[in-house]
Amino acid sequence: MRIMGLDYGSKTVGVAMSDELLITAQVLETITRKDENKLRKTLARIKEIVEEYQVEKIVLGYPKNMNNTLGDRVERTMEFKEAVEKRCNLPVILWDERLTTIAAEKSLIESNVRREHRKDYVDQIAAAFILQGYLDTLKKGE
C-alpha cells in the first residue's frame, strides 16, 4: 500500500509518495498548469500516478490560517478534493499544511539550492512534509 501526498496551489500541485511500509514520504514531482481552473490534465496525471504506484489513499494539504481559521484557498481546495476523489475513486484526507511551504523553502536554502531553482521543488517538498506529518500520526497509532 502507498499513500500519495498533494500540495495544491493556484498553478501547481506538488506530489509526494510514501514508501510501501508507510514510514517515509519522498518527493515525486510538481504538476504545473497555465490556469487555475484548468484541472483536466492535472487530474489525469494524478490518476496515472495513482495507478502506477497502486496508491490506496491521498493526503491533501488543507490551507488553514495560523490562527486556525480557514483561509481563502479552502473553497478551491475542497473543490479540488472532490474532483480528485471522483477521478481516482479513492479517499482524500485533508491535512493541516500550515508552515509546510516555509519549511520547504528553508530546507532548499539549507541545501544551497539557488533561488531561481527553488520554485521548481518547493511544492513537491511541501507535499512530502504534508504526507510525512500524516504518516507520523499513523505510527503513533500503532
N, C-alpha and C positions, 0 to 999 in steps of 0.2 A: 504494500500500500504506500502511496505517496500523497503528499498534500502540497498544493500549489499556493504560493503567496502572491498577491497582487497589490500594487500601489497605483491607484487610479488618479490620473491627473488630467488637466484640460486637453493636452496634446500628446500625452504619453501614458503608457501603462508599464510599470516595472514588474518583471516577473521573476519569481524565485521558486525553487523546488526543494522539497525535503529529500533526505536520503530515505532508503526503504525502511530503515529502523526507526524513523521519525525522531532522530536525535539532532540533526543539524540541518540548517537551511543554506542553500547555495544560490548565488546569483545565477540567472539564466539569460535574460535578455531584456531589452526595452523595446516595446512595440510603439511605433510613432504613427501619428495621423495628422493630416493637414487641418482638419476641422473638428472641433469638439463633438459635434453632433453626428459625425460620420463614423459609426461604430461597426459597420458590417465586416470590414476586413480585420478589425481588431478582434471581434468576436470569433471570426473564422480562425484566426491564428491561435487564440486561446483554446479553441476546440481541438485544433491539431496537436497542441502541446498536451492537452488532457489525454488524448488518445495515445500519443507517443510514449508518455510516461505512466500511463494507466493510473491517472490521478483519481482519487476517490472523494476528495473534499477540497474546497478552495477557501482560503482565508483572505479577506479583502480589508484593506485599511479603511478605518472609519474616522472621518475628519472632525474630531471633537476639538473645541477650543480649550485653551489652557485652564479656564475656569469651569470646565466640564459641561459647558453649554454646547449646543450643536451649531456648527459653522454653516456658512452659506453653501458649501460644497456637499452638504449632507443629502439634499434632494437629488442632485445629479448622481451621487454615489449610490443611492437607493435604486434609482432607475437603472444604473449600470449593473448592480447586484441582480435585479430581476431579469435583465437581459442575459447575463451570464448563466443564471440558473436555468432559464428557458432553453438557451442554446446548448448547454453542456449536460443538462439533466442531472446536476449534482448540487448538493447543499453548499451554500456560500455563507460563511461565518464572518460577521463583522468584527473587526479587531481594532481597538484604540491605536491610532497611528501617531499620537502626539509625540513630537520631537524625533521621529524616525528620519525625516529628511535632514534635520540639523545634525543628527548623529552620523548619517551617511556622508554629509559634507565634511564633517570633522575627520572621519576615517580616511576619506580621499586626501585631505590636506596632510594628515599624518603619514600617508603613504607616498607623499610627494607627487601626486598627480597634478599636472599643470591645470590651471584654472580653466583654460579653454576646452579641456577634455573632461572635466568633472561632470558636465551636464550629460555626457554620454553614459555615465554609470550611476549617477545619484539615485535614479528611480528604481533600478534593479537592486541596489544596495538597500534602499529603504524597504523594498518588498521583502528582502531577506531578513531585515530587522523585525518587520511585522510578523513574518512567518516564524522566526525564531522565538519571539515572545509567546506565540501560541503554542509552539512545540514544548517550550519550557513549562508551561502550565500542565500539559499532558503528563510530563514526567513527574510533576508534583502530585498528581492524582493517583499515581501507581501505588 
